[in-house]
Amino acid sequence: MGKTRLEAFSDGVIAIIITIMVLELKVPHGAGWQALHPVLPVFLSYVLSFVYIGIYWNNHHHMLHSVDKVSGSMLWANLHLLCWLSLFPVATAWMGENHCASVPVALYGVHWDGLRMIVSGSATLPDGRQVGFMATSTDCFCWTTYTANVSDVFSDATFNGNQFIAVGRSTLYTSEDGSNWSAPTPAAARSPRPTRP
């Protein structure tokens, strides 16, 4: 079957998702700059979600540009994607209304790698140090938690089939077991470039 109905339906659903998110923005009460302060967390959540949805739409557009026909399994896979994307307005509103509290941010940051859900962030140890933190689940009910051996905050994490990969403040970390993390040696430190005379 052709791909035009799939494209049109997907574009329509994504447009509705963005519309629902923008409707969560409330008009500030007052005419001064101070009136924007209470709505700033919701607005920033909207901008972040708009960018995420835009990335998904852009990738979806490029993916469908490369095919001529779609199968039934592609239709179901697309519905699966749209189902999860349709939850963005809920997570966005919850995160914005609660000024980026930890539980709404964790829900917003849930990542699905095809096998498991992954949540990443930071944990504070009894001695006050902040270390990377990650939790994984295959069913949303039973979670396995991992506290990293590095003093950094994980902003995102995924599993590529062989190892976990996490993004720190300025470093990319890898781990085979989720607890013992290492940062790759920068290329410049491994093989210094020769200097010109």
C-alpha positions as CSV (number, residue, x, y, z in Angstrom):
1,M,0.0,0.0,0.0
2,G,1.1,3.6,-0.5
3,K,2.6,5.8,2.2
4,T,0.5,8.9,1.8
5,R,-2.2,8.0,4.4
6,L,0.5,7.1,6.9
7,E,2.3,10.4,6.3
8,A,-0.9,12.4,6.5
9,F,-2.1,10.7,9.7
10,S,1.3,11.0,11.4
11,D,1.6,14.7,10.5
12,G,-1.9,15.3,11.8
13,V,-1.2,13.5,15.1
14,I,2.1,15.3,15.6
15,A,0.4,18.7,14.8
16,I,-2.3,17.9,17.4
17,I,0.4,17.0,20.0
18,I,2.1,20.3,19.5
19,T,-1.2,22.2,19.6
20,I,-2.2,20.5,22.9
21,M,1.2,21.4,24.4
22,V,0.9,25.1,23.4
23,L,-2.6,25.2,24.9
24,E,-1.0,24.4,28.3
25,L,0.7,27.8,28.2
26,K,-1.2,30.3,30.3
27,V,-1.3,34.1,29.7
28,P,0.8,35.9,32.3
29,H,-1.1,38.0,34.8
30,G,0.4,41.5,34.6
31,A,2.2,43.6,32.1
32,G,5.7,43.7,33.6
33,W,8.6,41.3,33.1
34,Q,8.0,39.9,36.6
35,A,4.7,38.5,35.3
36,L,6.6,36.1,33.1
37,H,8.5,34.5,36.0
38,P,5.6,32.1,37.2
39,V,5.0,30.8,33.6
40,L,8.7,30.4,32.8
41,P,9.0,26.7,33.8
42,V,6.0,25.7,31.8
43,F,7.3,27.7,28.8
44,L,10.8,26.1,29.0
45,S,9.2,22.7,29.2
46,Y,7.1,23.5,26.1
47,V,10.2,24.6,24.2
48,L,12.1,21.4,25.1
49,S,9.2,19.2,24.1
50,F,8.6,21.2,20.9
51,V,12.3,20.5,19.9
52,Y,11.9,16.8,20.8
53,I,8.7,16.4,18.8
54,G,10.3,18.3,16.0
55,I,13.2,15.9,15.9
56,Y,10.8,12.9,15.8
57,W,8.8,14.5,13.0
58,N,12.0,15.3,11.0
59,N,13.3,11.8,11.4
60,H,9.9,10.4,10.5
61,H,9.8,12.6,7.4
62,H,13.2,11.4,6.3
63,M,12.5,7.8,7.0
64,L,9.2,7.8,5.0
65,H,11.0,9.7,2.1
66,S,13.1,6.6,1.6
67,V,10.2,4.2,1.2
68,D,7.6,3.9,-1.5
69,K,5.2,1.4,0.1
70,V,4.3,0.5,3.7
71,S,3.3,-2.8,5.2
72,G,0.8,-3.6,8.0
73,S,3.6,-4.1,10.4
74,M,5.0,-0.6,9.6
75,L,1.5,0.8,10.3
76,W,1.4,-0.8,13.7
77,A,5.0,0.3,14.5
78,N,4.0,3.8,13.5
79,L,1.0,3.7,15.8
80,H,3.2,2.5,18.6
81,L,5.5,5.5,18.1
82,L,2.5,7.9,17.9
83,C,1.0,6.4,21.1
84,W,4.2,7.3,23.0
85,L,4.6,10.7,21.4
86,S,1.0,11.5,22.4
87,L,2.0,11.4,26.0
88,F,4.5,14.3,25.6
89,P,1.8,16.9,26.5
90,V,1.1,15.2,29.8
91,A,4.7,14.8,30.8
92,T,5.5,18.3,29.6
93,A,2.6,19.9,31.6
94,W,3.5,17.8,34.7
95,M,7.2,18.8,34.6
96,G,6.4,22.5,33.9
97,E,3.7,22.8,36.6
98,N,5.9,21.3,39.3
99,H,9.0,23.4,38.4
100,C,11.1,20.4,37.3
101,A,10.6,18.3,40.4
102,S,12.5,15.0,40.3
103,V,9.6,12.6,39.7
104,P,8.1,14.5,36.8
105,V,11.5,15.1,35.2
106,A,12.3,11.4,35.6
107,L,9.1,10.4,33.8
108,Y,9.8,13.0,31.1
109,G,13.3,11.6,30.7
110,V,12.2,7.9,30.4
111,H,14.0,6.4,27.4
112,W,12.9,3.3,25.6
113,D,15.8,1.4,23.9
114,G,13.6,-1.3,22.3
115,L,14.2,-3.8,25.2
116,R,13.8,-1.7,28.4
117,M,12.9,1.7,29.8
118,I,15.9,3.7,31.1
119,V,15.7,6.6,33.5
120,S,18.9,8.5,34.3
121,G,20.0,11.4,36.5
122,S,22.0,11.8,39.7
123,A,22.0,10.4,43.2
124,T,23.4,12.0,46.3
125,L,25.6,9.7,48.4
126,P,25.7,9.8,52.3
127,D,29.0,11.7,52.1
128,G,27.3,14.4,49.9
129,R,28.9,13.5,46.6
130,Q,26.6,13.4,43.5
131,V,27.1,10.4,41.2
132,G,25.4,9.3,38.1
133,F,22.2,7.2,38.6
134,M,20.3,5.0,36.3
135,A,17.3,2.7,36.6
136,T,16.0,0.2,34.0
137,S,12.8,-1.8,33.7
138,T,11.3,-4.1,31.1
139,D,7.7,-3.9,32.5
140,C,7.4,-0.4,34.2
141,F,6.8,-2.1,37.6
142,C,10.1,-3.8,38.6
143,W,13.1,-1.5,38.3
144,T,16.8,-2.2,38.7
145,T,18.8,0.7,39.9
146,Y,22.5,1.5,39.2
147,T,24.6,4.0,41.0
148,A,27.6,4.9,38.9
149,N,31.2,5.1,40.1
150,V,31.7,8.6,38.6
151,S,30.9,11.9,40.1
152,D,28.7,13.3,37.4
153,V,25.1,13.7,36.5
154,F,23.6,11.6,33.7
155,S,21.3,13.6,31.5
156,D,20.5,10.6,29.2
157,A,21.3,7.0,29.0
158,T,20.7,4.1,26.5
159,F,21.7,0.6,25.9
160,N,23.1,-0.3,22.4
161,G,22.9,-4.1,22.8
162,N,26.4,-4.5,24.2
163,Q,26.9,-1.7,26.7
164,F,25.1,1.2,28.4
165,I,26.0,4.7,27.2
166,A,25.3,7.8,29.3
167,V,25.8,11.5,28.7
168,G,27.4,13.4,31.6
169,R,27.8,17.1,32.0
170,S,30.6,17.2,29.4
171,T,31.6,13.5,29.0
172,L,30.2,10.4,27.4
173,Y,30.4,7.4,29.6
174,T,30.2,3.7,28.8
175,S,29.5,0.6,31.0
176,E,28.9,-3.0,30.5
177,D,27.1,-3.6,33.8
178,G,25.5,-0.3,34.6
179,S,27.6,0.3,37.7
180,N,31.2,0.6,36.6
181,W,31.5,3.5,34.1
182,S,34.4,4.8,32.2
183,A,35.0,7.8,30.0
184,P,36.8,7.1,26.7
185,T,40.3,8.7,26.5
186,P,40.1,11.8,24.3
187,A,41.7,11.2,20.9
188,A,44.1,14.1,21.4
189,A,45.5,12.3,24.5
190,R,45.9,9.0,22.7
191,S,47.7,10.2,19.7
192,P,49.1,13.8,19.8
193,R,49.1,15.6,16.5
194,P,52.6,16.4,15.2
195,T,53.4,20.0,15.3
196,R,54.5,21.9,12.2
197,P,58.0,23.2,12.1
